[in-house]
């Protein structure tokens, strides 16, 4: 397994780009095959970042983004362009997760840390 989270993220970008290149070039089987390692790496990154709430919520949104992107690609490849509704729902869910974190969780965490006398050293 790749040691650093940063290295995992770099590998993930390569996998994602290869998947999207297969989509662009209309390599259906290769695009289909690339979905699994791309999603798996995104899940691995989310798992590794689970102790940092901000990174974890970002990673969850990325998982949903890749699933949406993959759904869109597979719809284009195998279902006559259908699947945009599912992809849209996945994209919006990812945005909702980020919105929840930045609008609800992050401000409450900041307020709690502002009140904590241990953080005022």
N, C-alpha and C positions, 0 to 999 in steps of 0.2 A: 504494500500500500504506500502511497505517496505521503511523505512525512508532513510537510507544511501545508497549512490551509491555503496559503497563497499559491503554492504549486498545484494544488487540486483545482483552484479557480482557473489557473492558466490552462490546464488540461481540459477543463470543462469548456472554456471558450473555443479551443481547437475542435472539440467534439461537436459543439453547436454549429460552428462555421462549416464543418464538413457535412453535417446534416442539412444545413440550408443550401450548401453548394449542390448537394445531390438533388434537392428540390428544384433549384434553378436549372440544373442541367437535365432535369426530368429522369434521373436515375432512380426509378421507383423502388426496386429491391434494395439498393444501397441506402436510400433515404429511410425506408422502413427499418432496416437493420440498425441504422444510426440512432434511431429514437431510443432504444433501450440503454446504450451506454451513456447517452446524453442525459436522460432522466435519472439514471442510476447515480451518475456523478453529482447531479444537483441534489439528490436526496442525501448522498454521502456528505456533501458540503453543509447541508442544513443540519444533519446530525452532529457534525463536528462543531458547528457554531451554536449549538443549542444553549450553551451557558451564557452567551451574550445575547440578551433579548433583542437588541436592535439588529444585530447580524442575523439572528434566527428568523425574524420577521421578514427581513430582506430576502433571505434564502427561500422562505416559503413562497414569497411572491415570484421569485425566479422559477421555482418548480412549476407553479401555475402558468407562468409565461411560456415555459418550454412545452408544457402539456397543451396549451392553447395553440402554440405555433405548430406543434406536431399534429394536432387534430386538423388544423387548417391544411397542412401539407398532405396528410393522408386523405382528406376529403377531396383535395384537388387531384390526387393520384388515382384514387380507387372509387370515388363516389360522385363523379361528375360535378365537382365543385361544391357539393353539399357538406355541411359540417361547420359552416361559419357561425351558426347560432351557438353551438357547443363551444367553439373557440372563443366567441365573444363572452360567453358566461365565465369561462376560465380566466380570461383577461380581466374582466370586471371583478371577479373574486380576488384576484391578486391585488388589484388596486384597492379593493375594500380592506384587505388585510393590512396593507401599508397605511391606508387612511386611519384604520383603527389604532394602529401603533402610534402614528405621529399625532393624531388628534386626541386620543383618549389616554393611552398608556404612557407615552413619553412625558407629557406635561405633568401627570400625577407623580411619576418617578422623580421628576425635577423638583416638584413642590416638596415631596418627602425629604429629598436630600438637602434642600434649602433649610428645612426645619431641624435637621439632625445636627446637634452641636458637635458631634464627633468629626463632621466633615469641615468644620470651621477652623482647623488648625493652621 
